[in-house]
Amino acid sequence: MSTTVTRARHPRTATGGEHPTPPPRPGTRRRRTAVGAVRRALTGGTTLLWAAIVVVPVYWLVVTSLRTRADFTADSPLALPGHPTLDNFRTVLAGDFTTYLLNSVIVTVATVALTVTVALMAAFAIVRGAGSRLSRVSFRLYLLGLAIPLQAVIIPVYLLIIRMRLYDSLLAIVLPSAAFALPITVMILVSFLRDVPRSLFEAMIVDGAGDWRMLFSLAAPLARPALMTVAVYDGLQVWNGFLFPLILTQSGDKAVLPLALTLYRGQFGIDVPATMAAVVLSTLPMLALFILARRQLVAGLTAGFSK
């Protein structure tokens, strides 16, 4: 009569032998649990701190815009207004706010359109000429623009605008803003277009398509997420721009919203609630644009860096 011996299977070692895997020690398990708890606590605390830094100023801004001047001086800054009112918004809209808003819209739309058009053509030329010396030098020159701070060249820009006789005009804001938005825009579009398969361009060449047709029929439609990304990003930068309007314009009818907010402070004196109402109204257009285009913004930022 034979006896069957059953062996427990254990993981094999590197030399072919077998040995049981030792269970984790209780002390090690407790240390891992403690480290995980500390890590979660630090993450949660950092998240709450970030939320407080972002949310509290926005809350104070909105609440203050709904106060009267008497409530602003009497109540706590973070307390809810005892008598909320929209009179501050009516006061702002009764002034020249619509003129400043229209100027900001014109400057932003013109700058974004000019920047995206020029950057798309430049990125297409750089990608199509990949490997050539001219393409490499051109791309490096665009990247060099990222290292030039705006404040360092404001005096040459001012003198150039004076020589071109564009001072105190909206075009004086559009041209420098577009020039300084080009480097980051070209970099994003080049990174995106490099992921487009060359076989698509070669197929269009076989069909007899030229560079302009490939640009507008192939490159532009495929780069739509990246174009949305740079349009929203550049729009936010131009909308909030302050230095160019401050240096290159002086008339009140040429002021944009960031510059006009300083005029409101002088117009209303110490009427802080009315000034905060103007700030709230100036942020609404870009906030709505960001909410509507947030998915395209994230998709465009990540799609071009897959390699």
Residue, then its C-alpha position, 0 to 999 in steps of 0.5 A: m500500500s503506497t502512501t501519497v505525500t502532498r507537498a505545499r507549493h511555495p514560490r520558487t527561488a532564483t536557484g530553483g529551490e522552494h521556500p515559504t514566503p514569510p508573512p509580514r511582521p506585525g511591527t512592519r504592518r503597523r509602521r506602513t499603516a501609520v505612514g499611510a495615515v500621515r501621508r493622507a493627513l498631509t495630503g488632506g491638510t494641503t488640499l484644505l490649505w490650498a482651497a482656503i487660499v483660493v476660496v477665501p479671497v473670492y468669497w470676500l470679493v463677492v460678499t464685499s460687492l454686495r455690501t453697502r458702504a456702511d455695512f463694509t465699515a461696520d461688519s466683519p470682512l467675512a460675515l454675510p452682508g446684513h442688507p445685500t444690495l446690487d446698487n454697487f453693480r448699478t453704479v458701475l454699469a451706469g459709468d464707462f464700464t461698457t467702454y472698458l469691457l468693449n476695449s478688452v474684448i477687442v484687444t483680446v480677440a484681436t491678439v488671440a486671432l493674430t497669435v494663433t494664426v501666426a503660430l500655427m503657420a510657424a509651427f507647421a513650417i517647423v514641423r514640415g522642415a524638421g531636420s533642416r538647420l533653418s527649422r532648428v534655428s527658428f524653433r530655438l529663437y521662438l523658445l528664446g522668447l520664453a526667457i525674455p521678461l516683459q519688464a526688461v523690454i518695456i522701454p524698447v517696446y515703448l520707443l518702437i510704438i512711438r516711432m510707429r505712431l501707434y501710441d494711445s491706440l488699441l493696436a499698440i496693446v495688440l501687437p506687443s501682446a501677440a509678440f510675447a504670446l507667440p513663444i509659448t503658443v508655437m511650443i505647444l503647437v509644435s509639440f502637438l503637430r509632431d505627433v501627426p503621422r507623416s504618412l498623412f502629409e505624404a498621402m496629401i502630397v501624392d494627391g497633389a496638395g500644396d503646403w497651404r492646403m495641408l495647413f488648413s485641411l489637415a494640420a488645423p483640423l487635427a490641431r483643434p484641441a491644441l488651438m483651443t488650449v492656446a486660445v484660452y491661455d493667451g486670452l486669459q493672459v491678454w485679458n488680465g494684462f496690465l503693463f502694456p495698457l499702462i505704458l502704451t495708452q493714456s486716454g480714458d476711452k482706450a483703457v481696458l478693464p485691468l487698467a480701468l479698475t485703478l480709475y474706479r478706485g480713484q472715482f469712488g474714493i474709498d468706496v470699496p464695495a463699488t470697486m469690488a463690484a467692478v472686479v466681479l464684473s470684469t472676471l465674469p467673461m473669462l470665467a465663463l470662457f474657462i468653464l466652457a472650454r476647460r475640457q479642451l484646455v486639458a486635452g490640448l495640454t496633454a495631447g501634444f506631449s504623448k511622446 
